[in-house]
Amino acid sequence: MRNLHLKFSQTTLFFLLLCSSQIFPQEGKTTVNQSPKFEELLNEKRKVNSTLAINDGYKIQIFSGSSTDCKKQLNDFKKEYKELDGTIVFSSPQYKVYIGPFRSRLHAEGTLNKIKDKYPTSLLIKP
């Protein structure tokens, strides 16, 4: 019985070695065919991402209220201050008009002082 078990093990080992000599790892090279427009799209995406800074820097909140009131306030603001960028953000339960972003607090405070006469309820925030 023991001898039979030993012969079976040896035979199995022999076949495994014989089969493993026929197995080779994968060899080859992978080539990626990529459209040149894909690289252009990636570059455009990088440009857009670098300009989108939602939570970066300081902002000035000039108004909060309903959607229609915010749109009216933002349009009025853009007519008077064309050099400043403004957005409307929904923050439950109402909409808010933000101006900015400003990279430094000093620049944001200077702009706040400039618009404080027209928008007395405006305040400086860092989202």
C-alpha positions in Angstrom: 0.0 0.0 0.0 2.8 2.3 0.9 4.7 1.4 -2.2 1.6 2.1 -4.3 1.2 5.5 -2.8 4.8 6.4 -3.4 4.6 5.3 -7.1 1.4 7.3 -7.5 3.1 10.4 -6.1 6.1 9.9 -8.3 4.0 9.5 -11.4 1.9 12.6 -10.6 5.1 14.6 -10.0 6.5 13.4 -13.3 3.4 14.5 -15.2 3.3 17.9 -13.5 7.0 18.5 -14.4 6.3 17.4 -18.0 3.3 19.7 -18.3 5.1 22.6 -16.6 7.8 22.6 -19.2 5.2 23.3 -21.8 3.8 26.3 -19.9 5.4 29.7 -20.7 4.5 33.0 -19.2 2.8 35.5 -21.5 5.2 37.4 -23.7 4.3 40.4 -25.8 4.0 44.1 -26.0 0.9 46.2 -25.6 0.3 49.1 -27.8 -2.3 51.7 -27.2 -3.8 53.5 -30.1 -5.1 56.8 -28.9 -6.7 59.6 -30.9 -4.8 63.0 -30.8 -8.1 64.6 -29.9 -8.0 62.7 -26.6 -4.9 64.6 -25.6 -6.5 67.9 -26.5 -9.6 67.0 -24.4 -7.3 66.2 -21.4 -5.5 69.5 -21.8 -8.9 71.4 -21.9 -10.0 69.5 -18.8 -6.9 70.4 -17.0 -7.4 74.1 -17.8 -11.0 74.0 -16.6 -10.1 72.2 -13.4 -7.4 74.7 -12.6 -9.9 77.6 -12.9 -12.6 75.9 -10.9 -11.9 76.7 -7.3 -15.2 76.3 -5.5 -13.8 76.2 -2.0 -10.6 77.9 -2.6 -10.0 81.3 -1.2 -12.4 83.9 0.1 -15.8 84.9 -1.3 -18.2 87.8 -0.6 -21.9 87.1 -0.1 -23.8 90.0 -1.3 -27.4 88.7 -1.1 -29.5 85.7 0.0 -33.1 85.0 -0.9 -35.2 83.4 -3.6 -33.9 82.2 -6.9 -35.5 85.1 -8.9 -34.3 87.7 -6.5 -30.7 86.3 -6.6 -30.7 86.3 -10.4 -31.8 90.0 -10.4 -29.2 91.0 -7.8 -26.5 89.1 -9.7 -27.4 90.8 -13.0 -27.4 94.2 -11.3 -24.1 93.5 -9.7 -22.5 92.4 -13.0 -23.7 95.6 -14.7 -22.0 97.7 -12.2 -18.9 95.7 -11.4 -17.9 94.0 -14.7 -14.4 93.0 -13.5 -15.7 90.8 -10.7 -17.1 87.3 -11.1 -20.3 86.3 -9.4 -22.2 83.0 -8.9 -25.5 81.8 -7.4 -25.2 78.9 -4.9 -28.1 77.0 -3.3 -27.6 76.5 0.4 -30.7 75.2 2.1 -33.2 76.8 2.5 -32.3 79.7 0.2 -30.1 80.9 -2.6 -27.0 83.0 -2.1 -25.1 85.3 -4.4 -21.3 85.0 -4.0 -18.6 87.2 -5.5 -15.1 85.9 -6.0 -13.0 83.8 -5.4 -10.3 86.0 -3.9 -6.9 84.4 -3.2 -6.1 86.6 -0.3 -8.1 87.9 2.6 -6.6 91.4 2.0 -7.9 91.5 -1.6 -11.3 90.3 -0.5 -11.6 92.9 2.3 -10.6 95.6 -0.2 -13.4 94.6 -2.5 -15.8 94.3 0.3 -15.1 97.9 1.4 -15.6 99.0 -2.3 -19.0 97.4 -2.6 -20.3 97.9 1.0 -22.0 101.2 0.0 -24.2 99.5 -2.6 -24.6 96.2 -0.7 -24.6 97.0 3.0 -25.5 93.4 4.1 -22.6 91.9 2.2 -20.1 89.8 4.3 -16.8 88.0 3.8 -16.9 84.3 4.0 -14.5 81.4 3.5 -16.5 78.4 2.2 
